Amino acid sequence: MIQTGIVAPDASRVKAAPILRLDAISKTFGTVAAVKSLSLSISRHEVVGLIGENGAGKSTLLKMLTGVHLPDQGRMELNGRAVAFRGPLDATAQGVGIVHQEQSLFTNLSVAENIVMGAVRAGSQAVRGGIYRWSTVRREASEVLARIGSDIPPDTPVSDLSFAERQMVEIARTIHLACQSAAAQGGAPLVILDEPTSVLEKAETEVLEAEIARLREIGSVIFVSHRLEEVLRICDRIVVMRHGELVADRPVAGVTEADLYRLMIGKDRHARIRDVAPAVTSRPVLSASGLGRPGHFRDVDLDLHAGRITAVVGTFGAGREALVRSLFGVEGHDRGRMILDGKPVTDWTPRKAIAAGLAYLPAERGVESAVGGLSAARNLTLVPHEAPWWLSPARRKALAGAWFERLDIRPRLPELPLERFSGGNQQKVVLAKWLARNPRVLLLDHPLRGLDPGAGAAVNACIRAACAEGAAVLLLADTLEEALDLGHEIVVMRDGGISARFDTATDDPTTLDLLEKMV
């Protein structure tokens, strides 16, 4: 068993020691072995990519590295010292920082307060005698924001920021804490980035990549991403997990995306021929006519037809997320009208939308799609699926079990609390919640966010199956390639309005075509 506390290091060993060394660490939850005797070493000044399917054990490994879980067996060393973190604050104090896949900011506080909070223990000068020195708080926050190329004013309330802007604040806070803590300990920082680019635009991603290069100069980075091309571009070395074990440790040179996919999934990726777009033969199920909300979107004309997937692409601020929320009744619109089955709708609300057969998967899964503390089975059946509206425990178990198999949700334990599942498997649970209703209209805001390629393929198959069964699908794609792969119609939004449309039955758009219409 691992001992608690920190062992005093040998000075000569620390000088040459890797920043992180794991020796046969394991973690089991009940009958599920999440991590099995994993050994890994990360040198200083190295960026290591960590990849694997959802449920491969990545999340559990990261939680052990950041003090959320204590390993059942094995040994961890940081900067040459044996460590056993008693909690996240213990890990932070030793220079380990993480940008979580799920955001963890205090939305009622300012950007500066979020960034500096916790850094006091690491040597920040922002507090003296228990009193905040606000000018120092703002100065420290401004410096770290400038360091990552962000122009967000430090006094801005986090509640006023977009999802992508909040992600930049998360990154700034983590870098600030890790670097200050490591300096206080006389070691080098280890920064863990868990899907940091999933909500960032191209320009923001480029800024982050530059910051990762700077972090490499003073410490090391563990970079977790399901975007294989991104991992190959950013990292020096890639480690692959499957079923709780480390199955590969490869330098980037000479490795291809196909190699990584095979190592992650255990089989080759098969090419897929794009579906032929079905012809429009009936009136749309749901339409927007001249729809607008000042400051968000304007003059939107959109028809969603049964059996067709409409993919909407655009840069951050183009208005597509606000448009989808308006279509589901989460947010209103001030101009134009919505038409359902040929009839205008008024006083539109999510309750009315659900009753009419609409389903909505929002981008902020942890905030708007799931209920913490409930099991995966309860989350999967939160929305009524059938009459009567209540479900017996046996019926809930059977329904959840069937969707766990269909979407390959791991582990196959629907009774576990949802937070015990990896982020990608949580995404599949909340998607199953809607697919189980056989929706007439499926509104999907970045449904593949946080999913590995294998899981993404399974979700895409379900989206196509729902479409084949007659659902009208509106998809906000993570990437242009995803839009080109799934969309029967592709709509481009820019500055709140629609700038182009492509029907894949008659047009053959490319990534370049879409980019030219977006910028």
C-alpha positions, 0 to 999 in steps of 0.5 A: 500500500502507498504511504501518506506524506512526502518523503525527503528527497536525496539532492543528487537524485532530484537533479536528475529525476524525471518530473513524474514517475509512476511505478505499478500504480493501481486503482479499483472501484468495487469490482471494476479495475480502473487502472491496472499496475501502470508505470510511466515516467515523464521527463522535465521539458516534455509534453506527453500526450495521453489518449485512449477510449472513453472508459480506458482509465484516463480520468482515474489516472488524472484523479490520482495525479491530482489528489482526488483518488489515492492509488490502492497500490504502487508508488508515485514520485514528483520531482524526485520525491515519493508522494501520496497526495491527501487531496487536491490542495496537496497536489496543487501545493506540490506544483501539479495543476489541471485544467479539467474537462468540466469547468470548475470556476466560481461564476459569481466571482470575477476573473481575477478572483478565480485566477488568484484564488488558491495561489496564496498558499503558493507564494502569491502577494495578493493577500497580507494578514488575511486581507486581499490587496485588490490592486495586486489581485488584478495585476497578477491576473492581468499578467497571467491572462496576457501570458496566454494571449487573452484580453479578457478584463480581469474585473469581468464576472465569470458569469458574463463570459462565454464557454470558450472564454471561461476555458481560457480563464481555467487555463490561466488559473491552472498555469498560475497556480502550478508555476507558483507552487512549483517555485515555492517547492523548488521543483518544476511544475506539471500541468495537466490539460484535459481536453483544453481545446474542445471549446476553443476556436482556431486562434485561441488554440494557436495561443494555447499551443504557444503557451504549452511550448513555453511551459515545456521550458520550465516544466512538463505537460500532460496533454489529453485530447481525442483530436489525434492530429492535435496530439501529434502536432503538440506532443513529444511523446504519446502514451495510450491507455486501453482497459486500464492499462498502458498499451503503448508509449511512442515518440511522435516521430513516425506515428500516424493517426491510423496507428494511434486509432488502432492502438486505442480501439484495437482495430483499424478505422474503416473509411465511410462513404457519405450518405446520399442526401435524401430529397426534400419531399414534405413540409419541414417539421420545424422552421425559423422564418426571419428569426432574430435576437439582437446581439445574438442572431438575425434574419435566420430562415431555416427548415428542418426536414424529417430524415435530414441532418442540417449541420450548422458551422461558424466561428465563435460568436456566429450565433449558432449556439444561441439559435439552437437554444431559441429553437428549444425555448431555453432563450427567446427571440424578439423577431420573426417566428417559429413554425411547427408542422406548418403552424406558428408557435407562441410562448415557446418553452422547453416543456412545450418543446419536449411535449412536441417531440423536440430534444436538445443536447446542450454543450455544457453537459455538466451544467445543463444536461445532467443531475449530480448525485443521481445514478447514470440510470436515473439521469438517462430516464429523467425525461419521460420516455413512455406512458405512464410517465413513471418508471418502475425500478425494473423498467428503468434498469432494463431501459438503461441496460439496453442503451448502455449496450447500444452506445457501449457505455463503460463500465456496464453499471448504470446504477453507479453515480454519473460522476463516476463515469468518464466525461465521454461516457457521461456524454453518451448517457445524456444523449441516450436520455433523448434518443430513447424518446424517439424524438421528431427533432434532435437539436445537438450542440457539439455532441462529440465533444469529449468523445474518443474516435471510437465513441464518436463513431458509435454516437454518429451511428445513433444520430444517423439511425435516428435520422433514418427513423424520421427525425429532423436533426440540427447539428452544431459540429465540433469540426468542419470534417464532422459537418461534411461527414454527417450533414445532408445540408450545411449552413454557414453562420457568420456575425449572427446571420446565415452566409451560405448554404450547401446541399450535399445532394447537389453541391460538393463542399470542401473544408476550404469552401466552408472556411471561406464563408465563415471568415 
